[in-house]
Structures are given as C-alpha cells and as structure tokens.
Amino acid sequence: MLLSLAPIGEMNQIKAVWGGEEIRNCLEAAGLTVDSKVCVLLKTYDNAMIVGVEDKRIVIDEELARKIIV
C-alpha cells in the first residue's frame, strides 16, 4: 500500500521507496528508511501529511508519500 493511502493513526513499516537516488537520500536523511516504522498523524487539505517516525514528526507532500510503500 502507498503511504498516501495509509489510515491516520495506524503504524506501518516501510517496505520500499520508489524514485531516484536523490529522493531516497532525502528520505533517509529524514529517517524514512526501508524497515522503519511510520505512522500518519495528520492529512491536510493542501496535499501534505504529517508522519511520525521514531521520535520525529515530518511533513511530506502527497506526491512524495505515493513513492513510499508500506
């Protein structure tokens, strides 16, 4: 399932990341790596999401969330 479709409040494990090396490096720097646990905390009306990973909260847009497979 795509992270963009994950329900709010449900803990998911990242299985894969689609995209080039630049996208993967950016996500890795933010802590969003394969096998990490991620939870969607909030979906906004301007196509952004707030996700929790480890002890951080990260804002990503829906386009990027569609590249993360959980």
Sequence and secondary structure as in RCSB ss.txt:
>XXXX:A:sequence
MLLSLAPIGEMNQIKAVWGGEEIRNCLEAAGLTVDSKVCVLLKTYDNAMIVGVEDKRIVIDEELARKIIV
>XXXX:A:secstr
 BGGGS TT EEE  EE S HHHHHHHHHHT  TT EEEEEEE TTSEEEEEETTEEEEEEHHHHTTEE 
